[in-house]
Amino acid sequence: MAIWAATAAIGALYLLGWLRLPHDSNTEVGWIRRGFGFAMVILAVFCLAGMNGTRLGEVASFLPPDPYPGHTDKIWEESYNEAIAKAKAKHENIFIDFTGVYCTNCRDIEENVFTKSEVREVLHRFVLAKLFTDEGTPQDDLNQKLQVQMSGVNTLPLYAVVSPDGKVLKIHQQQPPIEDSEQFLRAIRPFAGAIVASR
């Protein structure tokens, strides 16, 4: 975002005529060029706002995942085995987000569906696991193999609800419109919360 903001700002200075290169003529800056210059100013401000926590909507899907793979996130487990152990201790089902560093649809859902208050409230009633599958590391390869075993597919994004004993209770792939949180909640809500005997 910082690189985009800096590039847009330099582009704006050039297009508005405030920054000149040695070969540039001293001709008047036209209205079309000024229009593009002001558009670059808006883009720079948008990027700076995003760096400071402003929601970016669909643009966020093109950014790298937050947190990056390997960085600690206290909410999401990064190991299936650790998630199983935690689920057994808490008597809760596991919600697995099979995701990828290069998956823009994954980012879109994580930024624009998972962050909605009604979705957060349901997700926090699971043990949460975020398993990356696309970097080619041994761990990612194991995660992808686990995804295929559970669902029979290796496409992303894919979500699995799993019991503490490892039984797959629900597989869900979000269908367009991706921002439809009700579709997502209908799929996972029945499995949220402490496990009761009727399950």
Phi, psi and omega in degrees: 000323179295319179295316178298317181296316181295318179297317179295320180295316178295318177300319179296315179300319181290312183296327180277357176086008181273346176234125183236147175261159185305327184272357181290144175275169180267028181290157180296142176280122183282171183291325178296315179296320178297322178300315177295324178298315179292326176297322178291326176298315180298319178297318179298316179296319178301315180294319178296321178296320178298323178295335182261015171102359178292137180294136186253003179062223184292338178299328182298337181291343179267358179269158176297159181294151177234118002281161178293152178305136180093343176274142184287130173233117187294337182276318186257127172285147178252006179228132179298318181297321178293323178295319178299314181298317180293321180295319178296320180291324184266351183057047178231153174286163181255135170254118181254126173260099173282114189226177180213149178298325186259015184262104182290326177295325176298312179300318182301313181291317180297326182272329189244351175245307182301334185275351178290141187301319182291330178283317178303319182298322179284316181301324182288358175262009174244163159279126187258136177227131177245111185246114178280144187231000194238011183264354178079008176280161177304319180294317179296323178297320177295319179297319179293321177298319177297318178301314181295320178299320183284323191242338184083002178229157178240017179274154180241156354281154178216140182235140180230138170253125187231140178283165180300338178268008174091006179281131179283121182262329183201137171245133181223130170243120184294128178261153178299148358286135186299328182283003180285092183288334180296320177301316180295314182293322178301326183285321189254338186304320182299344185254003185277153175096181181297144181286133178244166187298328184293341177286000000 
